[in-house]
Amino acid sequence: MKTAGTPSLPRGCTFLEEDWRILARHWYPVALVRDLDETGLLGAKLLDAPLVIYRAGDEIVVADDLCPHRGVPLSMGRNAEGTGVTCPYHGLRFAAAGRCVHVPAHPSNGIPNKLHLKTYPATIRYGLIWTCLDNQDGDGPAIPPMPHWDEDGFQQITCPSIDIFGFAGRQMEGFLDVAHFGFVHLDTFGDPDNLEVPPYDVEAHANGFDAYYRSTVSNFPRGIDGNAPPGFVWLRHFTVQLPFVATLVVHFPEGGRLAIFNAASPVSAKVTRLFVPIARNFMTDGPVQDVYDFNRRVFEEDKAIIEMQKPENLPLDPRMEAHIPADRSSIAYRRGLRDLGLSQFFIA
């Protein structure tokens, strides 16, 4: 097995090199566990690096999506009964830890180390497979925690991923935005008659910040009154874990809690794969397909805006765009990205 070591910049990288090296030290989700369980083999891309994900017995392997023999993507191959991946060109088979275990053309010969795959760490959290492209010293940032996921009484739901043809930073900023509900989310939960944004608090922490937003805008789907008393004040507690994870805990009436995990995984600087695990302590016996459908409708509304924003990158220089008081979370987020050392314009 060839471990990641100091990674090379991916071919055709859409990030500035110094930005890519900062981002590569963080963990990102790259696939749903259940999607891998269906096929045993998946292709993915993270920070412009093509990856193959496969099962080898009980192990999940994440590796460069390239056969070291003649450069064919292994994601084009097959996984025979969960034992590894077989290259579609010459049938080389790769098993646990990315090791080449069979060369059909020379079954009796020893296998040189150059035929083993370059692999990356893989771990499962919240129904997702996570990896890190530059984890050589093992002391980089951890996978962000999700509120309520492991608590008794909460239903665990891992929604299908959503592809957004826009930058992960733009998606994150849209998730944190509290002034767009009554304009963008009119078909899901927004209220066009309740547009004012009350002042809210932002508190910094070690790897991001918390925002506590209180308003009378309901989180029930449009057309459903739910059980909120008149004038009920909803608390939306956002927690940002830089660079591209935010959680939102919505405080419902009668102790209800809805936790949404927004992980904007950067396929490239211009494409984002969004993963959204959810935990809730109400309607826990309801069909998860209803949650999938409503969640997609909400994020499709955001997607339509994100994909049209200009500039496509996220300007980290505060002088480049105008700001209003409702943008406190956005301003804190951009400041946090600058503090990570990311460049002013972020993408090449």
Wavefront OBJ file of the C-alpha trace (Angstrom):
o trace
v 0.000 0.000 0.000
v 1.215 3.490 -0.846
v -0.096 5.979 1.693
v -1.030 9.495 0.713
v 2.161 11.151 1.996
v 2.522 14.692 0.678
v -0.029 14.727 -2.123
v 0.582 16.109 -5.564
v -1.760 18.714 -6.950
v -4.470 17.015 -9.071
v -4.243 17.375 -12.829
v -6.352 20.304 -13.995
v -6.779 21.605 -10.439
v -9.273 24.473 -10.233
v -7.892 25.814 -6.939
v -4.818 27.922 -6.329
v -2.140 25.576 -5.016
v -1.793 27.272 -1.631
v -5.562 27.102 -1.106
v -5.719 23.459 -2.199
v -3.054 22.451 0.311
v -4.937 24.114 3.162
v -8.229 22.470 2.169
v -6.674 19.042 1.609
v -5.922 18.743 5.337
v -9.631 18.639 6.193
v -12.049 15.684 6.164
v -14.931 15.591 3.669
v -17.742 13.146 2.910
v -17.460 11.553 -0.520
v -20.321 9.023 -0.614
v -23.270 7.522 1.247
v -22.576 4.178 2.868
v -25.796 2.723 1.490
v -24.819 3.696 -2.067
v -21.570 1.773 -1.691
v -23.424 -1.182 -0.176
v -25.593 -1.416 -3.292
v -22.684 -1.761 -5.726
v -19.507 -2.342 -3.722
v -17.760 0.175 -5.995
v -18.125 3.928 -6.539
v -16.261 6.724 -8.257
v -16.022 10.160 -6.645
v -14.045 13.361 -6.898
v -12.747 15.557 -4.083
v -10.814 18.797 -4.557
v -10.349 17.797 -8.214
v -8.803 14.439 -7.233
v -10.592 11.430 -8.826
v -11.201 8.691 -6.243
v -12.402 5.107 -6.273
v -14.266 3.761 -3.250
v -14.728 0.038 -2.800
v -15.365 -2.667 -0.238
v -12.811 -5.354 0.484
v -14.426 -7.581 3.088
v -15.223 -5.400 6.098
v -12.885 -2.631 4.948
v -13.809 0.431 2.927
v -10.945 1.558 0.703
v -10.568 5.068 -0.740
v -7.834 5.348 -3.360
v -6.785 7.256 -6.440
v -9.091 6.252 -9.266
v -6.273 5.080 -11.477
v -4.821 1.663 -12.134
v -1.033 2.043 -11.683
v -0.454 -0.368 -14.581
v -1.894 1.530 -17.559
v -3.882 4.392 -16.109
v -7.479 3.198 -16.525
v -10.034 4.453 -13.962
v -10.766 1.614 -11.561
v -14.296 2.935 -11.073
v -14.950 1.479 -14.549
v -14.184 -1.971 -13.150
v -16.183 -4.275 -10.940
v -16.232 -5.514 -7.380
v -16.731 -9.264 -7.234
v -18.665 -10.136 -4.080
v -17.091 -7.397 -1.995
v -13.528 -8.695 -2.299
v -11.995 -5.634 -3.942
v -11.898 -3.970 -7.349
v -10.830 -5.492 -10.671
v -9.392 -3.277 -13.377
v -11.433 -3.501 -16.607
v -8.341 -3.352 -18.844
v -6.039 -6.207 -17.736
v -7.924 -7.653 -14.776
v -5.522 -6.626 -12.010
v -7.313 -7.060 -8.687
v -6.916 -4.739 -5.712
v -8.061 -5.742 -2.229
v -7.767 -4.451 1.334
v -5.444 -1.487 1.939
v -5.278 -0.977 -1.842
v -2.876 -3.873 -2.320
v -2.670 -5.527 -5.729
v -3.280 -9.228 -5.076
v -3.615 -10.710 -8.551
v -2.135 -10.085 -11.998
v -3.868 -12.494 -14.408
v -1.133 -12.279 -17.041
v 1.501 -13.447 -14.510
v -0.314 -15.285 -11.722
v 2.855 -16.924 -10.337
v 5.089 -13.840 -10.278
v 5.668 -11.627 -7.284
v 3.774 -8.328 -7.271
v 5.946 -5.180 -7.115
v 5.063 -2.373 -4.715
v 4.501 -0.025 -7.652
v 1.303 -1.925 -8.432
v -0.305 -1.113 -5.061
v -2.782 1.761 -4.956
v -2.271 5.114 -3.334
v -4.910 5.132 -0.592
v -6.453 7.646 1.787
v -8.007 7.190 5.232
v -11.686 6.233 5.272
v -14.152 6.440 8.120
v -17.934 6.234 8.475
v -19.911 8.947 10.240
v -23.615 9.924 9.970
v -24.196 7.366 7.223
v -21.437 8.929 5.108
v -17.968 7.835 4.015
v -15.357 10.483 4.869
v -11.784 10.887 3.698
v -8.885 13.324 3.881
v -6.376 13.837 1.070
v -3.528 15.037 3.287
v -3.608 13.282 6.631
v 0.070 12.343 6.747
v 0.703 13.374 10.346
v -2.724 12.452 11.707
v -3.086 15.655 13.718
v -5.214 17.702 11.330
v -8.800 18.881 11.919
v -11.307 16.233 13.015
v -14.623 15.294 11.413
v -17.137 17.843 12.738
v -19.671 16.626 15.310
v -23.407 16.438 14.574
v -25.858 17.441 17.308
v -28.346 14.767 18.482
v -27.226 12.090 15.987
v -26.407 9.516 18.662
v -29.028 10.560 21.220
v -31.903 8.345 22.293
v -35.250 9.304 20.824
v -33.824 10.770 17.620
v -34.434 9.327 14.190
v -31.337 9.190 11.970
v -31.899 10.089 8.317
v -29.170 10.334 5.684
v -30.649 12.124 2.689
v -29.436 11.498 -0.868
v -26.654 13.828 -1.965
v -27.320 16.845 -4.168
v -24.941 18.146 -6.843
v -24.631 21.916 -7.106
v -22.758 23.552 -9.949
v -21.289 26.230 -7.758
v -18.598 26.775 -5.164
v -18.888 25.134 -1.724
v -18.347 28.488 -0.002
v -21.335 29.996 -1.789
v -23.504 27.050 -0.757
v -22.359 27.378 2.858
v -23.101 31.063 2.912
v -26.583 30.439 1.518
v -27.259 27.826 4.204
v -26.358 30.385 6.893
v -28.364 33.207 5.344
v -31.510 34.131 7.299
v -32.810 36.937 5.071
v -33.756 34.864 2.031
v -36.450 32.584 3.511
v -39.422 34.655 2.308
v -38.029 35.022 -1.205
v -36.273 31.770 -2.130
v -38.254 29.239 -0.096
v -41.795 30.282 -0.974
v -42.795 26.757 -1.985
v -41.390 25.060 1.124
v -41.415 27.051 4.385
v -40.753 30.749 3.682
v -43.258 33.456 4.662
v -43.452 36.445 2.271
v -45.312 38.400 4.960
v -42.557 37.926 7.551
v -39.356 39.296 6.052
v -37.755 41.399 8.774
v -34.558 39.942 10.261
v -34.232 40.645 13.986
v -30.730 41.225 15.373
v -28.944 37.986 16.271
v -25.761 36.923 18.037
v -22.613 35.388 16.532
v -20.061 33.808 18.874
v -16.642 32.606 17.720
v -15.262 29.204 18.727
v -12.044 27.309 17.978
v -12.856 26.296 14.404
v -15.721 28.552 13.379
v -18.641 30.182 15.134
v -22.182 29.804 16.482
v -25.118 31.970 15.439
v -28.357 32.110 17.424
v -31.218 33.389 15.310
v -34.656 33.942 16.854
v -37.672 34.860 14.764
v -41.359 34.058 14.256
v -40.739 32.468 10.829
v -42.092 28.934 11.096
v -40.096 25.875 10.094
v -43.221 23.848 9.316
v -43.775 23.193 5.606
v -46.016 25.669 3.834
v -49.682 24.888 4.397
v -49.059 23.066 7.687
v -49.718 25.012 10.881
v -48.217 22.346 13.116
v -48.564 22.922 16.836
v -46.829 26.276 17.196
v -48.787 28.719 19.388
v -49.405 32.228 17.999
v -46.273 34.353 18.226
v -44.016 31.370 18.926
v -40.349 32.383 18.652
v -38.271 29.843 16.745
v -34.615 29.413 17.629
v -32.304 28.408 14.813
v -28.884 27.566 16.194
v -26.201 27.438 13.517
v -22.732 26.039 14.194
v -20.039 26.498 11.554
v -17.062 24.156 11.360
v -14.628 25.586 8.829
v -14.224 25.290 5.979
v -17.435 23.687 4.618
v -19.601 22.180 7.355
v -22.460 23.831 9.217
v -25.095 22.355 11.483
v -28.502 23.823 12.171
v -30.632 22.855 15.149
v -34.176 24.175 14.878
v -36.052 24.382 18.191
v -39.662 23.373 17.569
v -42.587 23.774 19.994
v -42.949 21.265 22.844
v -39.276 20.333 22.896
v -39.049 19.221 19.267
v -35.598 19.355 17.717
v -34.547 19.104 14.101
v -30.793 18.831 13.468
v -29.551 19.374 9.909
v -25.942 18.648 8.960
v -24.844 20.652 5.900
v -21.602 19.238 4.480
v -20.606 20.996 1.261
v -18.004 18.654 -0.212
v -15.898 20.452 -2.856
v -15.753 18.252 -5.947
v -13.857 21.179 -7.480
v -13.838 24.928 -7.040
v -16.916 25.056 -9.270
v -18.881 21.930 -8.304
v -20.171 20.904 -4.864
v -21.657 17.629 -3.702
v -23.938 18.387 -0.771
v -24.516 15.779 1.940
v -27.335 16.349 4.450
v -27.821 13.928 7.361
v -30.804 14.816 9.575
v -31.806 13.883 13.125
v -35.196 14.617 14.684
v -37.090 13.647 17.822
v -40.617 14.046 16.398
v -42.491 12.112 13.696
v -39.807 9.474 14.172
v -41.987 6.777 12.635
v -42.751 8.836 9.529
v -41.568 7.678 6.094
v -38.045 8.829 5.341
v -38.943 9.357 1.673
v -41.072 12.322 2.733
v -38.000 13.797 4.428
v -35.869 13.107 1.360
v -38.393 14.832 -0.884
v -38.894 17.932 1.275
v -35.162 18.298 1.915
v -34.430 18.155 -1.816
v -37.104 20.761 -2.559
v -35.544 23.156 -0.036
v -32.013 22.711 -1.337
v -33.105 22.803 -4.966
v -34.509 26.263 -4.231
v -31.098 27.302 -2.898
v -29.288 25.567 -5.766
v -31.092 27.707 -8.348
v -29.687 30.842 -6.703
v -26.177 29.551 -5.986
v -25.617 28.450 -9.563
v -26.377 31.966 -10.827
v -24.274 33.994 -8.363
v -21.441 36.151 -9.650
v -18.588 36.038 -9.054
v -18.731 32.259 -8.865
v -16.106 32.222 -6.130
v -16.642 33.712 -2.674
v -14.979 37.136 -2.359
v -13.070 37.141 0.927
v -12.136 40.796 0.685
v -15.041 42.545 2.504
v -14.752 45.515 0.159
v -15.777 43.486 -2.886
v -19.510 43.255 -2.060
v -22.011 45.357 -0.135
v -23.334 44.100 3.227
v -26.422 44.569 5.416
v -26.905 43.840 9.164
v -28.576 40.493 8.391
v -25.215 39.325 6.970
v -23.513 38.823 10.340
v -23.121 35.088 9.750
v -21.853 35.621 6.216
v -19.281 38.155 7.356
v -18.110 35.854 10.165
v -17.852 32.962 7.712
v -15.725 34.897 5.243
v -13.508 36.115 8.073
v -13.050 32.521 9.217
v -11.953 31.415 5.747
v -9.430 34.255 5.633
v -8.124 33.225 9.040
v -7.504 29.701 7.682
v -5.059 31.347 5.303
v -7.181 31.043 2.173
v -6.580 33.586 -0.580
v -8.663 36.671 -1.131
v -10.450 35.356 -4.191
v -10.134 31.702 -3.311
v -10.135 30.121 -6.774
v -7.976 30.604 -9.834
l 1 2 3 4 5 6 7 8 9 10 11 12 13 14 15 16 17 18 19 20 21 22 23 24 25 26 27 28 29 30 31 32 33 34 35 36 37 38 39 40 41 42 43 44 45 46 47 48 49 50 51 52 53 54 55 56 57 58 59 60 61 62 63 64 65 66 67 68 69 70 71 72 73 74 75 76 77 78 79 80 81 82 83 84 85 86 87 88 89 90 91 92 93 94 95 96 97 98 99 100 101 102 103 104 105 106 107 108 109 110 111 112 113 114 115 116 117 118 119 120 121 122 123 124 125 126 127 128 129 130 131 132 133 134 135 136 137 138 139 140 141 142 143 144 145 146 147 148 149 150 151 152 153 154 155 156 157 158 159 160 161 162 163 164 165 166 167 168 169 170 171 172 173 174 175 176 177 178 179 180 181 182 183 184 185 186 187 188 189 190 191 192 193 194 195 196 197 198 199 200 201 202 203 204 205 206 207 208 209 210 211 212 213 214 215 216 217 218 219 220 221 222 223 224 225 226 227 228 229 230 231 232 233 234 235 236 237 238 239 240 241 242 243 244 245 246 247 248 249 250 251 252 253 254 255 256 257 258 259 260 261 262 263 264 265 266 267 268 269 270 271 272 273 274 275 276 277 278 279 280 281 282 283 284 285 286 287 288 289 290 291 292 293 294 295 296 297 298 299 300 301 302 303 304 305 306 307 308 309 310 311 312 313 314 315 316 317 318 319 320 321 322 323 324 325 326 327 328 329 330 331 332 333 334 335 336 337 338 339 340 341 342 343 344 345 346 347 348
